[in-house]
Amino acid sequence: MAGIYLVDDMLKLYLIEYFLCRAFRAFQHAPSYVCGRVQDFLSPLVQVLIGLQNTTNLVACCAYSIGSTMHFHPQISAKHENGSIPLSHRSIGVSDHMPLPAIVLHAWQHTSTHTDSTVVLPDGCCDLILRATPGQQPRWFVTALADAAYEVPGTVGEGFWGFRLQPGAQIDEATLIGALQACPLHSAQDALPWLDACVRLDSRVVQALHSLSASPTVAVAARQLGVSERSLQRLVLAATGRPPAYWKCLARVRRAAASLAHTPTLAACAADHGFADQAHMTREFQRWLGRTPSGVLASPELLAVVEASGYA
């Protein structure tokens, strides 16, 4: 009889292990906050299995298998006594090895170490950003397309985690921000499934922006695309809120700025990038970047910014 009971117990343990593993595999691709809630509910069962390991070695195998399936991450799932998720760079940072959806151009993070302002230059992209200011609740927001350089005041200890979206991305911002603000915060990576759901790229817009970047004029870009200038204007303006001329000029000034350090003279840089002359290039730099070409060239920080990912 004892042998029968042992077999019965082993079968029960097997069934528990099977259904728990199936449950966690079902949530494997869900946002982290969903997995976290399921994990909080089912993890006591795992502890029960571990506590029964004197009964049979099968229990240890079950517990190990379930733990591996759940992918426990203590730095993410740990909570403060008040139930809030601890905000540290380790817990909500962006993993260097994290696969990014096609809609995301680049993932980045920044921590303010002083109160100096940070200069933001137009790059043709909107960013989804998580801003964590000391003493305040973290906040998600989407940046608008910049028409000129601007400054962001610094607060010591303030953290930013961002996802730079592809140029021309069309965002259901209300749904995206509403969903993220309603979710318990486990990691900045929790935004990725929502980005997939709330952001899209129109292939026609992608092609239009590529042609505008590569063509000397808007008219040439329209001919390459096989459409009229008016049709190109309607398409780009409706999708991005900016006319084709915005994209054409932005791409040119960003390419010119990125090449400054590798071009022998400013006059040569102006000629290489299709400006009428050096004075024309200087006016465009001041209009878009708030600096002259010499001013950009003299600032390693600005050179790094203009060489970062974006539209060009």
RODO-2510 file (C-alpha; in nm, 4 decimals, decimal comma):
residues 312
     n   res          X          Y          Z
     1     m     0,0000     0,0000     0,0000
     2     a     0,2837     0,2381     0,0808
     3     g     0,4161     0,1908    -0,2724
     4     i     0,0730     0,2786    -0,4157
     5     y     0,0552     0,5979    -0,2081
     6     l     0,4065     0,6983    -0,3174
     7     v     0,3146     0,6531    -0,6838
     8     d    -0,0038     0,8520    -0,6240
     9     d     0,1925     1,1360    -0,4614
    10     m     0,4436     1,1365    -0,7437
    11     l     0,1634     1,1561    -0,9979
    12     k     0,0098     1,4506    -0,8150
    13     l     0,3446     1,6271    -0,8053
    14     y     0,3914     1,5639    -1,1739
    15     l     0,0497     1,7054    -1,2534
    16     i     0,1164     2,0134    -1,0375
    17     e     0,4468     2,0684    -1,2137
    18     y     0,2854     2,0192    -1,5565
    19     f     0,0043     2,2675    -1,5075
    20     l     0,2237     2,5289    -1,3394
    21     c     0,4728     2,5123    -1,6230
    22     r     0,1928     2,5410    -1,8784
    23     a     0,0563     2,8437    -1,6948
    24     f     0,3882     3,0270    -1,6946
    25     r     0,4646     2,9386    -2,0540
    26     a     0,1295     3,0886    -2,1504
    27     f     0,2411     3,4191    -1,9992
    28     q     0,5974     3,4020    -2,1340
    29     h     0,5365     3,6709    -2,3975
    30     a     0,3031     3,8843    -2,1889
    31     p     0,4178     4,2158    -2,0360
    32     s     0,6308     4,1764    -1,7234
    33     y     0,3633     4,3202    -1,4959
    34     v     0,1262     4,0376    -1,5991
    35     c     0,3925     3,7753    -1,5337
    36     g     0,4690     3,9421    -1,2018
    37     r     0,1093     3,9120    -1,0822
    38     v     0,0859     3,5481    -1,1872
    39     q     0,4225     3,4795    -1,0254
    40     d     0,3103     3,6418    -0,6971
    41     f     0,0037     3,4171    -0,6946
    42     l     0,1694     3,0870    -0,7846
    43     s     0,5107     3,1139    -0,6216
    44     p     0,3766     2,9923    -0,2804
    45     l     0,2928     2,6636    -0,4522
    46     v     0,6532     2,6320    -0,5570
    47     q     0,7588     2,6844    -0,1950
    48     v     0,5201     2,4063    -0,0900
    49     l     0,6839     2,1720    -0,3369
    50     i     1,0289     2,2627    -0,2090
    51     g     0,9130     2,2074     0,1477
    52     l     0,8034     1,8537     0,0590
    53     q     1,1417     1,7447    -0,0709
    54     n     1,1767     1,4870     0,2115
    55     t     0,8986     1,2867     0,0454
    56     t     1,0731     1,2193    -0,2833
    57     n     1,3510     1,3517    -0,5022
    58     l     1,0925     1,4149    -0,7720
    59     v     0,9800     1,7223    -0,5783
    60     a     1,3181     1,8867    -0,6168
    61     c     1,3043     1,8227    -0,9913
    62     c     0,9558     1,9723    -1,0095
    63     a     1,0551     2,2809    -0,8126
    64     y     1,3644     2,3347    -1,0257
    65     s     1,1683     2,2951    -1,3478
    66     i     0,8971     2,5375    -1,2377
    67     g     1,1481     2,7928    -1,1117
    68     s     1,3307     2,7802    -1,4437
    69     t     1,0076     2,8269    -1,6353
    70     m     0,9076     3,1293    -1,4275
    71     h     1,2418     3,3070    -1,4867
    72     f     1,2555     3,4630    -1,1394
    73     h     1,4233     3,8061    -1,1324
    74     p     1,4558     3,9180    -0,7673
    75     q     1,5704     4,2696    -0,8563
    76     i     1,2512     4,3199    -1,0562
    77     s     0,9931     4,1435    -0,8421
    78     a     1,1092     4,2706    -0,5031
    79     k     0,8819     4,5351    -0,3471
    80     h     0,9000     4,7921    -0,0727
    81     e     0,6857     4,7478     0,2361
    82     n     0,4279     4,9883     0,0910
    83     g     0,3910     4,7665    -0,2140
    84     s     0,5610     4,9986    -0,4622
    85     i     0,8370     4,8754    -0,6892
    86     p     1,1830     5,0004    -0,5858
    87     l     1,3170     5,2434    -0,8434
    88     s     1,6837     5,1829    -0,9101
    89     h     1,8856     5,1877    -1,2294
    90     r     1,9237     4,8137    -1,2012
    91     s     1,5536     4,7435    -1,1624
    92     i     1,4069     4,9618    -1,4358
    93     g     1,7037     4,9997    -1,6664
    94     v     1,7143     4,8806    -2,0259
    95     s     1,9127     4,5615    -2,0839
    96     d     2,2014     4,5845    -2,3278
    97     h     2,0988     4,2475    -2,4713
    98     m     1,7282     4,3213    -2,4962
    99     p     1,5784     4,2489    -2,8423
   100     l     1,4018     4,5583    -2,9716
   101     p     1,0958     4,5604    -3,1970
   102     a     1,1429     4,7010    -3,5470
   103     i     0,9588     5,0194    -3,4496
   104     v     1,2368     5,1101    -3,2023
   105     l     1,5489     5,2695    -3,3475
   106     h     1,7486     5,2836    -3,0265
   107     a     1,7138     5,2301    -2,6499
   108     w     1,8971     5,4699    -2,4191
   109     q     1,9223     5,5861    -2,0605
   110     h     2,0566     5,8938    -1,8866
   111     t     2,1096     5,9939    -1,5241
   112     s     2,1559     6,3587    -1,4261
   113     t     2,4603     6,4121    -1,2079
   114     h     2,4329     6,7923    -1,1919
   115     t     2,1780     7,0701    -1,2354
   116     d     2,3079     7,1882    -1,5720
   117     s     2,0640     7,1744    -1,8619
   118     t     2,0929     6,9102    -2,1331
   119     v     2,0699     7,0268    -2,4944
   120     v     1,8295     6,8293    -2,7151
   121     l     1,8712     6,8620    -3,0911
   122     p     1,6085     6,7816    -3,3561
   123     d     1,6539     6,4263    -3,4816
   124     g     1,3268     6,3539    -3,6631
   125     c     1,2197     6,0999    -3,4003
   126     c     0,9699     6,0799    -3,1177
   127     d     1,0884     5,9078    -2,7993
   128     l     0,8888     5,7156    -2,5422
   129     i     1,0522     5,8156    -2,2145
   130     l     1,0223     5,7048    -1,8539
   131     r     1,1246     5,9923    -1,6255
   132     a     1,2031     5,9144    -1,2622
   133     t     1,2563     6,2257    -1,0494
   134     p     1,3682     6,1715    -0,6881
   135     g     1,0719     6,1937    -0,4523
   136     q     0,8123     6,1693    -0,7303
   137     q     0,6255     5,8933    -0,9075
   138     p     0,7899     5,7944    -1,2377
   139     r     0,6088     5,9227    -1,5448
   140     w     0,5879     5,8008    -1,9031
   141     f     0,5572     6,0517    -2,1865
   142     v     0,6146     6,0812    -2,5612
   143     t     0,8264     6,3627    -2,6988
   144     a     0,7013     6,5692    -2,9909
   145     l     0,9047     6,6208    -3,3055
   146     a     1,1467     6,9043    -3,2360
   147     d     1,1626     7,1984    -3,4760
   148     a     1,4709     7,3509    -3,3108
   149     a     1,7209     7,2843    -3,0332
   150     y     1,5948     7,3146    -2,6762
   151     e     1,7240     7,2560    -2,3234
   152     v     1,5996     7,0233    -2,0497
   153     p     1,6765     7,1402    -1,6923
   154     g     1,8739     6,8937    -1,4842
   155     t     1,7876     6,7509    -1,1410
   156     v     2,0572     6,5580    -0,9565
   157     g     1,9691     6,1893    -0,9430
   158     e     1,6941     6,2135    -1,2034
   159     g     1,6824     5,9156    -1,4372
   160     f     1,5545     5,8872    -1,7934
   161     w     1,4985     5,5635    -1,9860
   162     g     1,3951     5,6047    -2,3470
   163     f     1,3029     5,4257    -2,6666
   164     r     1,3743     5,6290    -2,9801
   165     l     1,1120     5,5429    -3,2393
   166     q     1,1697     5,5196    -3,6116
   167     p     1,1202     5,8423    -3,8115
   168     g     0,7616     5,8618    -3,9346
   169     a     0,6246     5,6351    -3,6599
   170     q     0,2531     5,6913    -3,6010
   171     i     0,1665     5,6653    -3,2317
   172     d    -0,1632     5,6081    -3,0547
   173     e    -0,0279     5,8174    -2,7696
   174     a    -0,3394     5,8256    -2,5508
   175     t    -0,3703     5,4464    -2,5467
   176     l     0,0044     5,3918    -2,5022
   177     i     0,0526     5,6316    -2,2112
   178     g    -0,2753     5,5323    -2,0474
   179     a    -0,1759     5,1655    -2,0511
   180     l     0,1765     5,2287    -1,9207
   181     q     0,0671     5,4617    -1,6414
   182     a    -0,1908     5,2053    -1,5290
   183     c     0,0684     4,9253    -1,5073
   184     p     0,2767     4,8498    -1,1981
   185     l     0,6355     4,9388    -1,2806
   186     h     0,8759     4,6459    -1,3036
   187     s     1,1111     4,7485    -1,5840
   188     a     1,1371     4,9990    -1,8670
   189     q     1,1276     4,6923    -2,0897
   190     d     0,7593     4,6494    -1,9991
   191     a     0,6859     4,9179    -2,2562
   192     l     0,7950     4,7048    -2,5512
   193     p     0,4744     4,4988    -2,5976
   194     w     0,2706     4,8197    -2,5737
   195     l     0,4914     4,9879    -2,8340
   196     d     0,4223     4,6988    -3,0685
   197     a     0,0500     4,7416    -3,0110
   198     c     0,0241     5,1222    -3,0230
   199     v     0,2847     5,2307    -3,2793
   200     r     0,2915     5,1561    -3,6493
   201     l     0,4959     5,2386    -3,9559
   202     d     0,3356     5,3029    -4,2947
   203     s     0,5658     5,1669    -4,5655
   204     r     0,4675     5,4534    -4,7964
   205     v     0,5794     5,7062    -4,5357
   206     v     0,9055     5,5197    -4,4770
   207     q     0,9791     5,5275    -4,8504
   208     a     0,8858     5,8946    -4,8738
   209     l     1,1169     5,9938    -4,5886
   210     h     1,4000     5,7905    -4,7363
   211     s     1,3593     5,9617    -5,0741
   212     l     1,3434     6,3060    -4,9137
   213     s     1,6661     6,2363    -4,7288
   214     a     1,8506     6,1149    -5,0370
   215     s     1,7190     6,3624    -5,2966
   216     p     1,8489     6,7144    -5,3643
   217     t     1,4967     6,8627    -5,3731
   218     v     1,1404     6,7714    -5,2791
   219     a     1,0484     6,7695    -5,6484
   220     v     1,3157     6,5097    -5,7249
   221     a     1,1954     6,2954    -5,4336
   222     a     0,8381     6,3079    -5,5654
   223     r     0,9521     6,1989    -5,9125
   224     q     1,1498     5,9099    -5,7670
   225     l     0,8413     5,7971    -5,5783
   226     g     0,6221     5,8322    -5,8873
   227     v     0,3825     6,0796    -5,7253
   228     s     0,3110     6,4487    -5,7566
   229     e     0,4595     6,6984    -5,5133
   230     r     0,1078     6,7675    -5,3879
   231     s     0,0470     6,3976    -5,3162
   232     l     0,3811     6,3721    -5,1375
   233     q     0,2934     6,6795    -4,9337
   234     r    -0,0424     6,5326    -4,8268
   235     l     0,1041     6,1932    -4,7370
   236     v     0,3956     6,3208    -4,5295
   237     l     0,2039     6,6002    -4,3594
   238     a    -0,0836     6,3693    -4,2609
   239     a     0,1496     6,1019    -4,1213
   240     t     0,4079     6,3167    -3,9429
   241     g     0,2562     6,6610    -3,8915
   242     r     0,5483     6,8135    -4,0825
   243     p     0,5789     6,8995    -4,4541
   244     p     0,8354     6,7362    -4,6848
   245     a     1,0571     7,0466    -4,6665
   246     y     1,0992     6,9907    -4,2922
   247     w     1,2371     6,6419    -4,3485
   248     k     1,4545     6,7438    -4,6426
   249     c     1,6211     7,0295    -4,4520
   250     l     1,6564     6,8342    -4,1270
   251     a     1,8321     6,5429    -4,2976
   252     r     2,0743     6,7770    -4,4706
   253     v     2,1712     6,9730    -4,1605
   254     r     2,2109     6,6567    -3,9502
   255     r     2,4377     6,4957    -4,2094
   256     a     2,6425     6,8137    -4,2391
   257     a     2,6795     6,8467    -3,8619
   258     a     2,7834     6,4815    -3,8262
   259     s     3,0529     6,5265    -4,0899
   260     l     3,2071     6,8456    -3,9488
   261     a     3,4856     6,6674    -3,7649
   262     h     3,5822     6,4773    -4,0802
   263     t     3,5729     6,7644    -4,3330
   264     p     3,8799     6,9869    -4,3865
   265     t     3,6926     7,3211    -4,4067
   266     l     3,3448     7,4595    -4,3409
   267     a     3,3211     7,5705    -4,7035
   268     a     3,3899     7,2135    -4,8155
   269     c     3,1250     7,0847    -4,5774
   270     a     2,8708     7,3294    -4,7202
   271     a     2,9511     7,2234    -5,0755
   272     d     2,9401     6,8510    -4,9920
   273     h     2,5886     6,8764    -4,8495
   274     g     2,4199     7,0932    -5,1086
   275     f     2,4159     7,4332    -4,9361
   276     a     2,4437     7,7378    -5,1603
   277     d     2,7505     7,8524    -4,9673
   278     q     2,9003     7,8560    -4,6180
   279     a     2,6754     8,1427    -4,5079
   280     h     2,3685     7,9398    -4,6104
   281     m     2,4925     7,6439    -4,4047
   282     t     2,5552     7,8699    -4,1047
   283     r     2,1986     8,0021    -4,1177
   284     e     2,0586     7,6486    -4,1305
   285     f     2,2741     7,5395    -3,8363
   286     q     2,1526     7,8320    -3,6282
   287     r     1,7919     7,7690    -3,7278
   288     w     1,7964     7,3941    -3,6431
   289     l     2,0759     7,3472    -3,3906
   290     g     2,0961     7,6889    -3,2261
   291     r     2,4692     7,7017    -3,2927
   292     t     2,7013     7,7984    -3,5748
   293     p     2,9023     7,5212    -3,7410
   294     s     3,2092     7,6407    -3,5506
   295     g     3,0124     7,6249    -3,2256
   296     v     2,9055     7,2670    -3,2916
   297     l     3,2579     7,1680    -3,3910
   298     a     3,3984     7,3152    -3,0680
   299     s     3,1631     7,1084    -2,8493
   300     p     3,2362     6,7337    -2,8143
   301     e     2,8974     6,6940    -2,6425
   302     l     2,7068     6,8425    -2,9371
   303     l     2,9075     6,6408    -3,1870
   304     a     2,8120     6,3268    -2,9989
   305     v     2,4458     6,4273    -3,0080
   306     v     2,4383     6,4976    -3,3833
   307     e     2,6097     6,1646    -3,4488
   308     a     2,3477     5,9743    -3,2481
   309     s     2,0734     5,7719    -3,4140
   310     g     1,8010     5,9635    -3,5918
   311     y     1,6802     6,0816    -3,9301
   312     a     1,9513     6,1652    -4,1827
***
